[in-house]
Structure formats: structure tokens, C-alpha cells
């Protein structure tokens, strides 16, 4: 039997956090009856958020709480600041990171809600190189994260690291 919650409340002091990346897990698909998922992500000065990828099953929305977000949408790189809001539809290639010389603090929603908390919990191990390529490929397929190539993003991020 599946039940749909009438509401989900996540108190700040009770939110599950992941240290690297600095991520607060706020709501997963199972918490919201599949309506959405939500998290908060803080990126340090110029830090990468993710490489270019698409989601086939969900849209992803980004609200910049503070700082400057550098974001690839299709093959165009944009800068977004405090108060800017971006929605990326399913199938659209995107990537993001803190802009060089700036931090970025983001509120991210995924709709419809796919249970991705298990994916986010694995990120520290992925980033530390602790998982095999086969495990990483399986995880990305399971959680609807499909990486794509983007020369524009690769060049932009390389150039951004050279800025002092």
C-alpha cells in the first residue's frame, strides 16, 4: 500500500547533511508523494557542482540564495546571482559550479520527486574515487543522471580556474 503524505516538514536542525559536497537533504520524492525533491547546496569559491548531464525523468530548478552560480544550459554558459531562478526541463544538458572568485549557495528542487537521497549519500565516495566505474555507471542510471560531453563547459571551467 502506498500512502501520500499531506505535508512534509523538515526542521533545519534535523536536516541530514553531507559534508563534501556541503549539502542539506531536505525532501525526497518519498516524503512528498512523488511531487518533488529538494536540497540546499553550498559551493566554495569556484568549486564545481557537477559535470554536464541530463535528467530524462525530471525537471531541476535552481534558486540562487547567495553568491554567483556559473551554469551551462545546452551549450551556453550563464552567470546567475542572488535571487535568480532557473528551471531546466528534462532532456536539457546542464552543469553548474560556483563562479570563479565567488561562492554559491543554492536551493535546488527536482520535479517530479525522484528518491535521490541515496545517490547524494554516495557522492562523497564517488568524489573520493572509492567506487568502480561499473558501480558509478549503475548508480547514475538508477538515479537518472546521464553525463554528456560539452566542450563549451570544459573550456569555460578551465579558463575560470586561471582567473586570479
Secondary structure as GFF3:
##gff-version 3
##sequence-region A 1 164
A	DSSP	three_ten_helix	12	14	.	.	.	ID=ss1
A	DSSP	beta_strand	16	18	.	.	.	ID=ss2
A	DSSP	beta_strand	22	27	.	.	.	ID=ss3
A	DSSP	three_ten_helix	29	31	.	.	.	ID=ss4
A	DSSP	beta_strand	37	43	.	.	.	ID=ss5
A	DSSP	beta_strand	48	54	.	.	.	ID=ss6
A	DSSP	beta_strand	59	73	.	.	.	ID=ss7
A	DSSP	beta_strand	76	81	.	.	.	ID=ss8
A	DSSP	beta_strand	85	88	.	.	.	ID=ss9
A	DSSP	beta_strand	94	98	.	.	.	ID=ss10
A	DSSP	beta_strand	104	111	.	.	.	ID=ss11
A	DSSP	alpha_helix	117	127	.	.	.	ID=ss12
A	DSSP	alpha_helix	133	142	.	.	.	ID=ss13
A	DSSP	beta_strand	146	147	.	.	.	ID=ss14
A	DSSP	alpha_helix	151	161	.	.	.	ID=ss15
###
